Every structure is written in structure tokens, then in C-alpha cells.
């Protein structure tokens, strides 16, 4: 069984800023295994930049496809007389083929518009390589938060430590035998420590 959790992501310009941010997050109670850092390869000649976009085109295609199928089926069923309600007499007189085309047109267009609207609100993050550092390049820091309190703490800490392009996305974690581990018990010794 899977449970959704939130991930707060932010970009930093330097490794020093990342060091400070990780220390502050650890002091605020976030566990080491809930903090992730993606560093660009400094030995190569290419840099990463992260671009946030949405799934408008995927939503439009999916919505349009579902609308086409449902429109054809609904138009055929109405014209054949299997489904009827007041005002469908004109559709019945068209015949099954023309009614199917009418349903494809109406529901296909409606499905594409609805799919594009829904896809607009689904963010995707793309890492791109560039030969020179661009304005959107940086070091990516992500923090897992399993409830609203920790989500708010993570966003506030990233904002206070100088992160830019802060965004929240959803992740999945297996909950079989898992317990909330966001809070750090400072009485136990941290075996992993700070890796930087």
C-alpha cells in the first residue's frame, strides 16, 4: 500500500548555501534521510538547469481521446434508442453514424479542453544540460514532509536560507511497517552524520 507525501524543492547558487540550509533543517528536526541534494557534475564541462512546466499537452491528448470514445459510444446509443431523454429526438433522426460523429465532435473537444485545463495544474520538473551556467542553474535541495506542519517548516526554512524557485510536489512512500520519521530523536546517535 502506498501513501502520498509532499516534497519541497528549492535551488541554491552555491555549495556554502546548501551547507547552511542542511544544518538549519537538521537543527529544526528534519531527519537526514528526508533531505536530498542534487549537485551538478563539477568535473564535466556541462551544467544542469531545472525547468518547471506543466502537462497541458498530455492532458489535452488524454482528455480528447477519452472524449472521442465516450462521444462515439454515447451518440450511437442515443441514436439506436438504447438511451433516451427529452430532447434527443433530433439525434435519433440523424441515425447512428451521424450521431456518433456528433458525439465525437462535441465530447472530443470538451474532453480536450478539460484535459488541458487539468494538465495545466500538474507540474513537471525537467533537468537540462547546458554548456554554460544559465540563470536557472543551481544545486537542487529537496525535503520530504509527511504532514502540513512539516511542509510549512520546510518551505519556511528554504525561503529563509536563500533558495529560489521553491516548489512543492508529491511523492510516494510504502507504509508497510513504516512510521513517521520526520522528527529527529536527538538522544540517539546519528550514524550517518553530515556528508559535506
CORWOGI-V507888 format. One record per backbone hydrogen bond with DSSP energy under -0.5 kcal/mol. NH is the residue of the N-H (numbers start at 1). CO is the residue of the C=O. If there is no record, write none. Layout:
nh & co
NH & CO
NH & CO
This chain:
nh & co
3 & 173
5 & 171
6 & 145
7 & 169
8 & 143
9 & 7
9 & 167
10 & 141
11 & 164
12 & 139
18 & 14
19 & 15
20 & 16
21 & 17
22 & 18
23 & 19
24 & 20
25 & 21
26 & 22
27 & 23
28 & 24
29 & 26
30 & 25
31 & 182
34 & 31
35 & 32
36 & 142
38 & 140
39 & 37
42 & 40
47 & 130
49 & 128
50 & 136
51 & 126
53 & 51
53 & 124
55 & 119
55 & 122
59 & 55
60 & 56
61 & 57
62 & 58
63 & 59
64 & 60
65 & 61
66 & 62
67 & 63
68 & 64
69 & 65
70 & 66
71 & 67
72 & 68
73 & 69
74 & 70
75 & 71
76 & 72
77 & 73
78 & 74
79 & 75
80 & 76
81 & 77
81 & 78
82 & 77
83 & 77
88 & 85
92 & 88
93 & 89
94 & 90
94 & 91
95 & 91
95 & 92
99 & 95
100 & 96
101 & 97
102 & 98
103 & 99
104 & 100
105 & 101
106 & 102
107 & 103
108 & 103
108 & 104
109 & 105
110 & 106
111 & 107
112 & 108
113 & 109
114 & 110
115 & 111
116 & 112
117 & 113
118 & 114
119 & 115
120 & 116
121 & 117
121 & 118
122 & 119
123 & 121
124 & 53
126 & 51
128 & 49
128 & 126
130 & 47
137 & 134
138 & 48
139 & 12
140 & 38
140 & 138
141 & 10
142 & 36
143 & 8
144 & 34
145 & 6
151 & 147
152 & 148
153 & 149
154 & 150
155 & 151
156 & 152
157 & 153
158 & 154
159 & 155
160 & 156
161 & 157
162 & 159
163 & 158
164 & 11
167 & 9
169 & 7
171 & 5
173 & 3
175 & 1
177 & 175
178 & 175
184 & 29
186 & 184
188 & 185
191 & 189
195 & 193
